[in-house]
Amino acid sequence: MSLIAEAPGFLQVFADGSVKRFDPPIVDASLELNNGYRSKDVIIDYSKRISARIYLPDTQGSTDLLPVLVYFHGGGFCIGSTTWSGYHYFLGDLSMTSQCIIVSVDYRLAPENRIPVAYDDCFSSLGWLSSQVDSDPWLKQADLSRVFLSGDSAGGNIVHNVAVQVLKYKVSQVKIKGLLLIHPYFGSERRTEREMAGGAGDNVEMNDMFWGLSLPIGSTRDHSACNFEMATLSELDWHQFPAVVVFVAGLDFLKERGVMYAEFLKNKEVKVMLMEAKEGSHVYHVFHPDSEATHLLQRQMSEFMNRF
């Protein structure tokens, strides 16, 4: 069977529609206290095979309510998992650093499940969260008035689009206080200067391949899922948009997209911060979860959440 798309070491898509994925090292959840946190896997929706991994920091017996960070992993909508070791260690350490409960969502992947499936799955995780606070012992300390959405790369894209859904459908079960987008994955038919120039570490072709596999069939990169400027919200809704921090990396060719997104929000009068790791590459926190740059990112995320 002929190969029609490939991300070497991660993904192969064949002409008959079959998909083969190759996972990097994975880590099982552990109910035992480890480095100041516990973790467990839960099912959000059996019929759709949506699951999540919850991280609970050691609060040393305190019964105070804790903020909740709902996290969406990256991977061009086509790869990635809550079980990948980079995500596990990054989020576990973040839960301890920020003293928050983290719910990391495993949504359905493209090309088998194209956009908007990822958005719908992640949006549904908020309803699941609100339904579990009285029954799941790990979520009884969850403060649903202080919920944050975060994600990297495609997960950062999902954060934006889930926030748009929350405003469109007037969700009231949880209060989204802020959005934390890490190296967000956006695009358009019009290329940025760096995308046109190319260069070391820049893989525009791979970027386009993931969009081709994840957007609705027949769509261009000016689809609203890819091009945030196409989002349809009233001016009133934009004024209700949560506060945002956008993290970009100096060596990431998607940096320009993150900067453009922050500028777009500023023009909508959304409260937004832009923070850059000048020597960082795309999603460095996943590949180097114990680096000093990653620890700094965790502290910056914690400081942002502590403002609310």
N, C-alpha and C positions, 0 to 999 in steps of 0.2 A: 504494500500500500504506500503510495507516494506521500512524502512529507510536504506540507504546505506552509507551515510556520514553525519556528523553533527559537527558544531562548536557551542556548546551550547550558546544560547542567540543571535546568529547571523545568522546561516544558517542551513537548512536541505535539503538534496538531497534524492529523492525517486527513487525506482527501475524503475518507468516509465519515468524517466528523468525530472520530475517536480521538481521545486526548490522553497523553501519558505525562505524568508529573514526577519530578525527582526532587524529593525533599532534602534540604540540608539537615544537619543534626537536629533532632527534636528532643524535648524534655517532657517527662510526665509530670502532672500536677502532684503536689505532696501536701497532705493534711498536717504533716509535722511542721513545727516552726523551723524555718531555715533562713538565716540571714535577716531575721526580723520580720518575716512574713510567712503566711500559709497560702496555699493555692488549691483550687479544686475545679473540676470540669462539670458543667451543667448543660442541660438541654433546654433551649429556648422554644423550639418548635420541632417536634418529632416528625411531622409530615413533610416539612421542608428541609430537615436535617440542618437546622441552625443551632449552633451550640456556642458556649462561651467559657472562658476561664476566668474565675474570680480570684483576686488577690486581696487578702485581708492582713493589714499590718498588725503587729503586736502592739496593743494599746496599754499593756501592763495593768489590766484589770479595769481600766476606765470604761464607763458606760456612756460617755459623751457621743453624740451623733457625729458621724464623719462625712465629709464631702465624698461624692462619687465621680469618678472619671470613667466614662465609657469610651473605649479605645477601639479603633478600626485599623487593622493591619494594612500594609501596602502590598504591592505586587502587580501593578498594572491591571487590577481587577481579575487577573488570570491565575496568579499563584499566591502563595503566602498562607500562613496558618498561625493560630494562637499557640501551637505546640512548638514552633521553631525556637531553638534555644536562644537566639538573639532577642526575640520578643519576650520570651519568658523571663530572662534575667533582667532585661531593661525595665519591664513593667513591675516585676517583683521588687526591685530596688526602688523604683519610683514610688510604689505604694508606701514603702517605709519612709523614704525621704519626705514625702508630702503628707504622710499620715492620712491617706485617703483610701477608700475602697475602689478597686479597679475592676471593671467588667470588660474583658477583651473578647470581642465578638468574632466568631467564625461564620462569615456570610458565604452564600453560594457563589461559585466562581464562574467567570466566562472562559471559553466561548459557549459552554453548555448552558449557562444562565447569563444572558446579556443584560446590560443596563436596561431598565431600572431595577433589576432584581436585587443587586447589592444594596441600593438605596432603601428599597422596601424592607429587606431583611434587617438592616441596621436600624431603620426607623421603628420596626416592630420590637426591637430589643428594649426600647424605652417603655413601651406598654408592658412588656414582660417584667421589667425592673419594678415598675409601680405595683404590679400584682404580687410580687414576691416578698415585699418588705415585712409583711406580717407572718410569713410562713417559713422563709429561709433564715436559719439562725445567723448566717454570715451577713445577711442584709438588714437585720434588725437595727443595726447602728447606722444605716444609710440615711443621710439627710437629703431628701428629695427636693429640698428648696435650694440645694447647692450642688447641682449636677453640671459637669463639664464634658464636652465632647472633644476628643483628640484622635489623631491618626497621622500616619506618615504616607507620603507619596499618594497612591490611589486612596489610601485611608484619609488623607487630608482633604482630597476631593469629596469623599463621602461625608466628612464632617460638614462641609459647606452645604451640600445638597440635602442632608438630613435636617440641618438647621432651617433651610428654606421650607421643607415639608412641615416642620413643627409650626412655623408661622402661618403657612397656608391653611393647615388643618386645625389651628388654634388648640394645640395640645396643652392641657393644663395639669396632667398627672405629675409631671416633673417640671422643675424650673431650671432651664438652661441658663447658667450664669456666665459662661464663657466658652470660647472655642480656641483650641490650641492646634494649629495646623503645622506639621513638620514637613518641609520640602514638598509642598502640595503639587499634585500632578494635574495640571491644566494644559490646555492647548487651544489652537485655532488653525484655520486654514492659512492665515498670515503667519509667517515665520518671524521669530525674534532674531535679533542680530547674531546672537550666539548660535542659534539653531542653523542659520544660514552659513555661518563661518565654519561650523564643525570644530574639530580639534581633538586633542587627546582626552579620552574618557567620555567624549560626547557620542551618543549613539542615537541619532535622530531616527534612523531606520528601525531600530528596535522599539523606540517610542511609538512610532507610527504603527508598527505591527500590533502592539498591545491595544491601541485605540481601534484598529480594524477588527480585532477579535472581541472587543467588549462593547462597542457602540451598537445600537440597533442597526440591523442590516440595511444598507442603503444610505446611512447617515454619513455626513462629513464631520470634520473636526470643529465645525461651527455649531454642532448640536449643543444644546444648553448643558448637557452633562460634561462636555469638554470645555466649552467656552463660557466662562462665568458671566460674561457680559450679556449673554442671552437669557439670563434668569428673569423670570416674570414675577416680580413682586411690586406691590403698590408702594408709593413713597411712605405711607403710614407704616407698612410692614418693615421697610428698611430702617425706619426710626426705632423699631422695636428689636432690631437684630442684636444678638448678644455681643458683648465685648470680645475682641479677637486679638490673639497674638499669632503672628506668622513667623516661623523660623525658617531661614534660608541658609544655604551653605555656599561658600565662595567658590568651590570647585565643582559645583553642581550646575550642569547646563540648564536645569529647570529653575535656577535662581531667578532669572528674569521674570518667569511666570509668577513666582511668589511675590516679587516686588510689585508687579502689575496688579495682582490681586489686592494687595494692601492699599495701593493707590485707588483702585476701584472702590473699595469700601470707604476710604476717606472721603471720596467724592459723594458717597451716599450718606455722609455724616455719621458713619459707624465708628465707634471707638476702637482703634486698631493700633497695635504696636508691631514693629518689624525688628527682628533680632537676627544677626548674621554671625555664623561661625566661619570666619574668613578662610581658614585652612581646611574646612570640612568638605567631605564629598557626600554624594547623595546617600541618605539614610545611614550615615556612619554609625549611628547609635545601635542599629541592628547588627552590623558586622563587627562592631567593637563595643559591646555593651559595658565593658569594664574600663574604658578609656577615660582620661581626665576630661576630654571634650564631652563625653556622654554624661559624666557626673555633673558637669557644668550645666548641660541642657536640663537635667533633672532638677537642679536647684532653681533654674530660671522658670521652669514650669511650675514648681512649687510656689515660688514667689508670686507668680501671676494668679494662681488659684487662691492664695492667702489674702488677696485684695478684696475678696468677696465673702 
